[in-house]
Amino acid sequence: MAFADDIALIKKQEAELVFPVFDEAVAFKIGSAIRDRALAQNLPIIVDIRTFDRPLFYAAMPGSNASNPDWARRKTNVVRRFLRSTYRLVLEQQRPDRSFKPGEGLDMSDYVLAGGGFPVTVKGAGVIGVIAVSGLPEREDHGVVVDALCSHLGVDGRELALPPEAK
């Protein structure tokens, strides 16, 4: 039942974390907040914020590696294709090999089932882009993005945060 609860909460995150407006300044503010947190907590991540037609913010933290940008790119492709959080898709698909079902026709070199990609949704416009974080376990990548969005949008993050993963 935990998967179903997490999926329901992620759907709520996607529905509530909606921007009145999203532009270069907003992307910079959110990206900078994630970067500041990463530096303060020594998180070895990259953050990539973009609309579907161009990049708006990118930062690589100490400890991140050369594969993180590719993971973020593939997460971005997934958000663009499905218009939802990549971690939600991980939970819905339940595919340990990180690939989509063969019938989807999505090449692993361009699409990956891994948390950390979150849709940028603008009221009245829909999903226009993505915030991708890569470098932590996928649930944590997802949480970093959600925390930053809650803070920026003035939403109580305690109500939208996923509980710690059951071991």
N, C-alpha and C positions, 0 to 999 in steps of 0.2 A: 504493500500500500504506500510505502514511502515514495516510490517513483511517481505514482498518481498525485500525491500531495505536492511533490516538487514541481511537477508539470503544471498543476493548477496555480501554484504560486508564481511560476515563471510567466504564465499567461497573464496573471494580474500585474506583474512587473511591466510586461510589454504594453498592457492597456493603460497603465497609469504613468509610465515614464515617457511622456509625450511633450515635445517642445512647442511653445507658442511660436517660436522662430528659431532657425538654426542657420548660422553663418560662420564665417571665418573666425570672428571674435569669440563666439560660443565654443567652437571647436578648440581654439587655443586655450580658453579658460579651463575647459574640462580636461584637455590633454595635460596642461600644466599642473592641475590638481592631482591627476594620476601620477605624473612624474614626481611631484613633491612627495607624495605618499611613498612611492617606490624608493626614493632616496632615503627618506626617514626610516623606512622599515627594511631597507636593504633587499628589496624585491628584484630579482634578476629577470625583468620583463622588458618587452617592447610594447609600445602603445602606438596604434595606427588608427587615425580618425579620418574618414573620407566620406564625401558624397559619392554617388555611383559614377560620377564623371570626372572626379579629380581628388587628389590627396589634399588634406587640410592641416594635419598635424602628424608628426612622427617623432618618437624619441626611443632611444635604446639605452637601457640602464646597465650599469656594471654587472657582469655576471650573465647577461643575456648572451645568446650565441647565434651563429650564422643561420641556424635553421628556424629561429623564431620568426623572422620576417616572412618566410615561406608559409609557415603555419598560419600567420595572420592573413596572408593573401588568400589562402584556401578557405579560411573561416569567412572572410569577406565575400568570397564567391558564393558560399552557402547562404549567407544572409540575403545577398542579392537575389538568389534563385528562389528561396522559400519565404523571404520577408518575415523571418522570425529568428529568435535567439538560437545560436548553435548548440548551447547546452540543452535547451528544450528538445531539439532534434536528437541529441545524443540519448536522452532519456526515452523519447518516443520510439526511436529506432532500435535501441538495444543491440548494437552490432559491435562486438569486441574488436573486430579487425579495423574499425574506424572508416570503413567504406560504406557507401550507400548500396542498397540492394541492386543487383545487376540490372533489373528492369528499369531503374532510374536513368541509366546511361550516363552516369557522372564519373568521370575519370578521377582516380585518387590523386593524380598529379595536380589537379585543379580544385578538388572538393574534398573536405575532410570532416568527419564527424568528431568534433572536439569543441568543448566549451570555451567561451571567451570572445565570441562575436555577438554583438548586441545591436539590434536595429535602431537607427536614428529615425524616429517617427515625429513628423511635424503635423500639428493639428490642421486639418483641412487639406493636407497634401499627401499624407501617408508616409510610408517608409522611403526615405531619400538617401540613406547612407548607412554607415556602420561604424561602430567603435569596436576595435579588436585589440585584445590583450593576449600576449603569449609569453610563457615562461614558467608559470606555476602549474600545479595540478588544475585540471579544467574547471572544477567547481570554484576554485579560488580565482582563476582568471575571470570567470563570470562575475563573482562577487565584487571584485575590484571595480569592474565597470558599473555594476548596479549601485555600489556605494557612491561612486562619483556622480552618477546621474541623480540619485536621491538628494545628495548634498546640493548640487547645482539647481535642481528644480524645487527645492524646499519641501521634499517629501520625507516623512518619517521612515528612515531606512530600517528601523527595527521591525516594522510591519511587513516589509517586503524582502527582508534578508532570508535567504535559505538557511535552515538550521545546519549545524555541523553534520557532516556525512557520517552515517552510522558505520562503524567498523565491523 
